[in-house]
Amino acid sequence: MYESYISAENICFSRHFGPLEGGAGFSAIISSLESNPCPSQLKALCSDYREVTGVTLHSTDRAYGAGIKRKFASLGQQLSFSCVVNILNPENVAANELLAERRRRLTIPIFGAETIKEVYSVTDALKILGLPADYRIEYPAKN
């Protein structure tokens, strides 16, 4: 499960919780783009995985990556971001290892490994994104 939105700075923020299904990271971005089209290229992605309870390796092959590229293009976006920031829970070693395997499987066809940064706090993520320390990530209200 996830919540996501596109900020005024053209950064897509997503928060994942519970079991992480295959493709959920990209589904969060696509959902945000479909519900609130971004007039220009997204600058960055910030995904918070601290509340993930399990990870699957489903939908992590190169064919899936090629399909994602086509979907993004249909929404007027390229998969070229200045950075991708993943916020991890340092105590959830099993989930972090599977997330690392997902990245290994998808990095080559989607974006370079140098664009992906991993941190363990929102403060560190904001610093990498060039946002002030008091910046508020504000997900839409739950219904």
Secondary structure, DSSP 8 states (H G I E B T S, - for coil): -EEEEE-TTSEEEEEEEEEE-TTHHHHHHHHHHHHS--SS---EEEEEEEEEEEE--TT-SHHHHHHHHHHHHHTT--S--SEEEEE--TT-HHHHHHHHHHHHHHHHHHS-GGGEEEESSHHHHHHHHT--TT---------
